[in-house]
Amino acid sequence: MESFLKKLGAKPIKQTRFPEADPQELVLADEQDSLSAEFSGHLDLSIGDDESTKNALTVQNDAKAPHVIPFEGDKDGGGTQVHFEVTSADVVQDQRSSYVVYTILIASHHHGVEKVPTQVEKRYSDFAVLNDRLRKAFPRQMSDIAFPKKVLLGNFSSRTIARRSRAFEQYLFHIFSIYQLRYSEEFADFFFQSEFRAASAFLCEEQYSQAIPLFEKCLPIAEKLIGGRHRKVVFILCALIVCYHSLENLVSACRYAEFALICQHENVNSDLCISVVKLYVRLCWSLGKDKQDLEKRLEQYKWKNIDIDRVPDLKEVVKQQCLFGCV
């Protein structure tokens, strides 16, 4: 599938690289330290001011723009290169403390093709929780991974924040490069799991309009980190089919159904896969689209002595998986 960036006419995202630093200098300031006069507010750590890049990052959130599917059909994650870049930092002050919010860009290439970037915001404390959980669950794999230390006193200078940002980039890339850590629940929790759980709860309560933006926030992140064929990514696609179909947005439901079948192996005979095919046939019929290949697929199930009529509707299958924690 063509890159979204090519469709949007955007230039590739440039990856920020900070100067090499002495490892001893990566003993960084505590978040609750008092603000230094050297820096307060927003620090842009990206290179350049390419408007087309900014448009590529924000087009999905433009209420006036047509709905864009935040998924690119990266089926298996093979050949995908992912890098993490801290593009900006914002100092936030509340009544009791001050802290820095880091904006992390997750960009990827699949077989040399630039894919649409995704970004999340995290605090030092979020990184610290991830680090503690991973070191408890995977002590051997984490033994050689360095984490920026906290100190009781320090400052919020732009130099300090830039070096901490670089350290976080290296930390995330190192975790991503180790299979067990990349596919761990701890890593998923850091990036998208809270939104996934909230979206699943909304779906079970049939609050589809609330579920959709959360699932669509999770989807491109999960695709980049764990690959399009991962059961959690396939489930998100199926959940979005249910949500859009329930809201009578048949075009978006049909598009997600197409991706859900692409990301499942052709010989998969699970209830989830069969229920997607059954609903996809109905969607194509409603939209006047060709459905012959889908009908042949249903016939193939019958030739395998699979009683497709006993398979529940997709909404029921998805809700069951939510309720019984199968994803």
C-alpha positions, 0 to 999 in steps of 0.5 A: 500500500502506498505511504500516506505521506506520499498521498499527502505530498509530505516530505519524510520526517527528519530524525533529530540527533543530539550531540554525543554526551558523556554518560556521566552527564546523563544523570538528569534532573528530577521532575519535581525540581524548581524551574530554572530561569534558563528554560520555561515553556515549550522546547522544540527539538525537531529539525526545520518547520516543514508545514507539510510534515505538520499537516501529515501529523494532524490531518487525522484530527482535522474535523473538516477533513474526510475520515482517514483510516489510521492503518496502512496494512503492515500485515506482519511487521517484517521488514519494518524499521521503527525509530523513536524521536522526542520532537518537543518538550513542554514544562508544566507547572501545577500547584505542587510541582513542575514537570516536563511532558515529552512528545515522542514521534514513532516513525517507521519505514516498511521495505524502504517506504515511509509510513505515516508517523504517530506521536504520544506524550509522556512524562519522566515518571511514565518512563520510570514506571515502565523501567521498573516494571520491565526490570522486574519482569525481564531482569536478564533482558534489561540488564544492559539497558541504561535508563536516565537517572534521577537526582534530588537537585537539578534544573530544567535547562534546554541542554538538560532536557535535550540530553534527557530526550536523546537518552529516552530515544535510545532507551526506547529503541533498545527495548524495541530491538529485544523481542520479549520486551517489544511484545510485552504487556509492559511496553504495550501499557506504556504506549496504548493499553490504557486507551485500548481498555477504555475503548473496549469498555465503551464498546461493551457499553455500546458507546461507539462514538466514544470508543472510535477515537480511542481505538483509532488512536491505538491502531497506528501505534500498535501496528508499528510496534507489534505488526498488523497480524498481531491478535490485538491489532486484528481485534482493534480492526474488528472493534472498529468495524462493529463501531462504525457499522453500529453507527451506520457508517458503512463506508468506514466499516467496509474499509476496516473489514477489508484490512481485517481480512488482509491481516488474517491468514487466508486459512484462518477458520476462527469465529472472528474471521468468519464473522468478519467475512459474513458482515463484509458480504452484507456491507458490500451488498449494501454499498453495491460493491463486488462480493463474489470473492467473499461469497467463495470464501464462505463456500470454502468454509462450508466445504471444510464442514464448518457450520458458518450459520452457528458463528455469532455476529461480529458484534457478539464475538467482539463483545465476548472477547472483551468481556472474557479478556481474550485480547 
